[in-house]
Amino acid sequence: METGITKFESNRKSVLKSIEDKKSFALVYITISSWHNLNTSKCIDVVKKKLAMYQTEVECYRVFDKEYILVCNVQSQAHLIIQDLSNIEYLKIHYLSVQDRKLPALNYVRQVYLQNTNSNAIKEYISHKGLLMDEFEIVFQPILHNNRQVSFEALSRWKCEELGPMSPGIFMPILDIENLVELTKNIINKAVDLLKRYNDIVYVSINLTASLIKDISWLIEHLNEINFNNNSRIAFEITEETLMGIEVRENLKIIRDRGHIIFIDDFGSGNLNFQYISLFPLDGVKLDRLFISGQSNKKVIEMLTKFIKALNLKVIIEGVESVEQFNSLSEAEYDSIQGFYISKPLTMNDLSIFMNEIR
């Protein structure tokens, strides 16, 4: 039987899969914001009974303990639901309408989720206090290669004193380009420190957003300033959405000509096909974790890895969280895996222990 956490994760994946099959849709994000004098179970029961009325017309998913996403085929359905639920005082409801979908599904879920978080509070905090780099923790998630060598993906976590801890999915879309550049420079510096400390790490990868890749003069300047000569050990990850920009191809070529490695991240969550990615200067593809979600996807992964390898690209499979998932990859043509089966993201202290254990 699935645990609550596993069920919520499965539901979040189902939302993405549903959106990918639609060109037009509306999202309704519902949060139980306050329990008032009601206990937890009673609040959830009230919401469940209300949402059950619409399940023949819309797709309803409980994505977190107190949060639901409704995927509606037409706007009128969403409007009726919002009108009906608006009189429940402890519910916060947010809405997003999409016509002629062009971006990856995750983009729209993030948009409506950010409406659901207090993004104004984040902006106000930054405008008053600025972005304090010492509030950010840089962690590193291992990537295990087939030859047992190891690389890492650098990830940032914001431990804001006033607003609490936040993941990149919440704060990254809100930051302006100046703050994004400053944060990314800090991540690069931490990655270089790690590479200098451990010569046996193959590379450390750093995520670049669409806004960061439009003008890379800041990146080239910073890479020239840091005291590190082995460019092939500094890798960069971009999403499918990023490749839609006109300037991207030439900018990626400039980065790659310097010797840096470039990966597409979360491949499969958007609309890119193999012919399209073959036009860009890339070194590898990170398959989205949705592909490893169940045994039914075993053949799909085998087919995808075969096609990607035919393009002479490396394959990293993300989201490998159990021995069963790892064993299901026995016939897949991949180069590396990443996920909680290998390790969660590590602080520098935890990383030292990890490196000693794998040697």
Secondary structure, 3 states (H helix, E strand, C coil): CCCHHHHHHHHHHHHHHHHHCCCCEEEEEEEECCCCCCCHHHHHHHHHHHHHCCCCCCEEEEEECCEEEEEECCHHHHHHHHHHHCCCCCEEEEEEEECCCCCCHHHHHHHHHHHHCCHHHHHHHHHHHCCCHHHEEEEEEEEEECCCCEEEEEEEEEEECCCEEECHHHHCCCCCHHHHHHHHHHHHHHHHHHHHHCCCEEEEEEECCHHHHHCCHHHHHHHHHCCCCCHHHEEEEEECHHHHCCCHHHHHHHHHHCCCEEEEEEECCCCCCHHHHCCCCCCEEEECHHHHCCHHHHHHHHHHHHHHHHCCCEEEECCCCCHHHHHCCCCCCCCEEECCCCCCCECHHHHHHHHHHHC
